[in-house]
C-alpha cells in the first residue's frame, strides 16, 4: 500500500510543546496542512517510485559524527529490502549534499559538504547545545544531521522543494530524532516563527534569491534578539560596496542573482536588522569540493569554469568565492 505522505507530514510536528514562543502556531499548522497536500500528487511519483515498499527498521545503527552521514551497516537489511533501498536512493538523484551511506551503499553527492561543515565548525564554532536552530534551504538534511552531535534543543530545516521531503521520509524509516524536523517552507515563510530561533544557518542560499534584502529581513524576523546568523554564500572579490548581477546565466544556470563583495554584503546585513558582522574566511571554489559523481548530473564546477582561466566562469564573469561570516540579530 502506498503511504499517505500528506497525512504523514501534516501529523508530525514538534510545535505542541511550544506555547508563547510560537505566537502564530495555528497559522503555521494550517500552512503545513495545505503544503503537505501536494506530496501525494502524481508529479512527485518519480521521487517515491520505490519508497513505498521500504519497511521501517528502527534497530538501525547510525553515525552522524564523521564526514559521512551513515544509516545502518552492511547486512543489517534483508536482501530484498537492501535492493529496494538502492532503487529508492537512485530515484532521489541528483544528490547535491553529502556524503551519505545507507547500509553499505555510499552516496557520493556533488558537494563534499563535510568540507563546508568543517569550515563552519573551525571558523565560527557556533554553540548549538540547547538551542533552537533553523537550517534554511536544508536540501537533503546533511547539515542537520551533523548538528545533532552538538545536542541542540530543536533543528528545523526549511526547504520548499517537495523532493527533499522524500529524503526526510526515507531517513525516518531508519532513524527518528525528536530534535530534528523538516518543513516544506521557504525563507518567506519564516514569519510563522517570529522571534523563535537562537541560531539560523543560511548556507549556499542568498545568491539564489531574487531579492536578497527581503530575504535577510525574513531571516531576521524569525530570530530572537541577539540570535546568531551563520552564513556561507557566494560573492566576488573587490574593495568597493558593489554586486555582480549577471546577464542571463552564470555558471550555466539562470538562478544566480546578486553576488556581492564583502563590503556590499556587510552593508546589506547592516541595513536588514543585523550587527556584529564578522567575516571568518573566503575560499575559491574548488573541484575537490564540488564535482561530478555517479549520483549527480554530468556537469559540475569544472564544466562551469573557463577551461583556460578557472578564475572566470564560462560566461567570462569572475568566478565565485565562498564567503563564511556570522552576524547578530539587532
Secondary structure, DSSP 8 states (H G I E B T S, - for coil): ----HHHHHHH--SGGG-STT-TTHHHHHHHHHHHHGGGGSGGGGGGSTTGGG----TT--EE-SSSSEEE--TTSS-HHHHHHHHHHHHHT----EE-EEETTEEE--SEEHHHHHHHHHHHT----TT-EEEEET-TTSHHHHHHGGG--SEEEEE---THHHHHHHHHHTT---TTEEEES--GGGGGGGTT-EEEEEEES-GGG-S-HHHHHHHHHHTEEEEEEEEEEEEE---SSS-EEE-SS-BTTBS---EEE-HHHHHHHHHTTTEEEEEEEEEEE--TTTB---TTS-S--HHHHEETTEEEEETTSSB--EEEEEEEEE-
